[in-house]
């Protein structure tokens, strides 16, 4: 898979370019009234929701972590906490998530965050040749292999979705 000409120019695409990772850019017209950013992306891009992953920032009490799960499922906070060796985890306040990542909620990418955080990718990602994650803004997704996402984010893989 080759990168689409005319990179989107977000921190995520810059990080992927620097790492030499192949990806494809998928842009769509985001509806600000959409109930679910991820399900909107899946529908407008014509991709199964199990292949579109959302990026969630969680607070373990001793620091922030990132969980990446399919938009068709929910994050299991206990499983995320166990995957990073914490006692608990809960979704971070949206303002904290935006400040830490450098992205807006609904456009938080696991790639190219302002501060690199421990990242866990749901194990179901490896059931697909490629997955889509936010490209760093609403209405922009990046398609890449799960292995490349793990490599560029230094993520571990664990069953963290329910």
N, C-alpha and C positions, 0 to 999 in steps of 0.2 A: 504494500500500500504506500503510495507516494503522498507527500504533503501537497495539498491543493495550492496552486499558484496564488500569490497574494495573501500571505499569512494574515491572520486576524490581528496580530500585533498586540496581544495581551501578554502579561507576565507568564501565563501558561504556555503560550506558543513560543515565546522567546526561550523559556526553559527547555522545551522539547527540541527546538532547533539547536540550542547549545549542546544538548546531550546527544544529538544526532539520531533522534528517535523519529521514525516515520509515523505520521498521523494524517487524518483527513479532517478538514474543517466542515462543519455543518451549521449553517446559519438559517434561522427561521424568524418570522415575524412574531415576536412575543406579545401576548395579550396581557396587559397589566392586571386584568381582572381574573386571570386564570386561577383556579382553585389549587392546582398543583403544578409547579414549574416543571417537574420531571415528567409527569404524565402528559403535560402539554407538549413537551419536546418529543416524546415517543410518538404521539399521535401525528404531530405536524411533520415529523421526519419519516414516518412510516416504518418505525422500528419497534420490535417487541419490547414492552416495558421491562422485561427481565434483562435486556441488554443495555438499558439506560440506567446509569448509576448516579445517585445523589451523594453529595459530600456534606457531612455533618460534623460540626465541631462540638466536642463534649468536654466537660470539666470533670476531672477525677478527684478534685479536692487538693491534689498536689501538682496539678498542671493540666494543660489542655492537650487533647488528642483528637485525631481525625478518624472518623469512620466513613467508609465508602460502601454503600449498599444499593441494591436495585430499587428503582423508584416504585416498583410494584410491591415492595415489602417495607417493613419498619426496622429501625435499629433496635437491637436488643442491648440495652445499657449494661446489663450484668455480663453478657458475653464480651462486650467491648472492654469492660473493666478487666475481666479475666485475661483477655488477649494482651493487655499491656501491663499486667501484674499489679493492678490497682484493686482496691476493695469495692469501689463503686464508680459509677459514671452517670452523668446526667447531661442533657443538652445544655450547651453554654448559652448564655444570654446572647441574642442576636447582635447587639452592639459589640460585645466582647469578641464574637466570632468574626465580625467584619473588621474590627481593629487588628486582630491577630493575623487574619488571612490577607488583608488588603483588598478583598473583594466584597461585593454586596450580597446579602442573603438572596438565594435564588440564582446566583452566579458564582458561588464559591467553587473554585476548582481545587482538586487535590494537588495540582501541579503549579509550581511557581508562587507559592504562598509567601507572604512577607517574612514570616518566621516558619522555618521547617519544624513541623510537629510530628511526634510519633503517629504513624498512619497505619490503619488496618483496613485491608480490602476484604470484603465478604468473599468466602471461598467459592460461591456460585459463579463468580466472574470467570473462573477457569473452565466453565462449561461452554464458553463462547470463544470463537476465534478472535473477535474484537468486541469491545464495549465502548459506550459513549459516556463521557463525563463532561461536566461544564467546562467551557473554554475560558471562563473568567468574566463573563457578563451574561445577563439574561438574553436568551435568543441565540446563543452560540454554544455548540457542543463540539467536542473533539473525539474522534474515533481512533482508538489505538488498541494494541493487544494488551491483555491483562498482564503479561510478563513484562512488557515495556513500562506499564504504569507502576508495577512493583519496583522495577529497577530505578526509575527516575524519582520516585518518592521515597525509596528505601522502605517500602511498606512491608508488613508481614501479612499473611493471609490467614483468616480464621472464619469460622461460621458465626457471624455477628448480626445476621438478619433473622427476623422471624416473620 
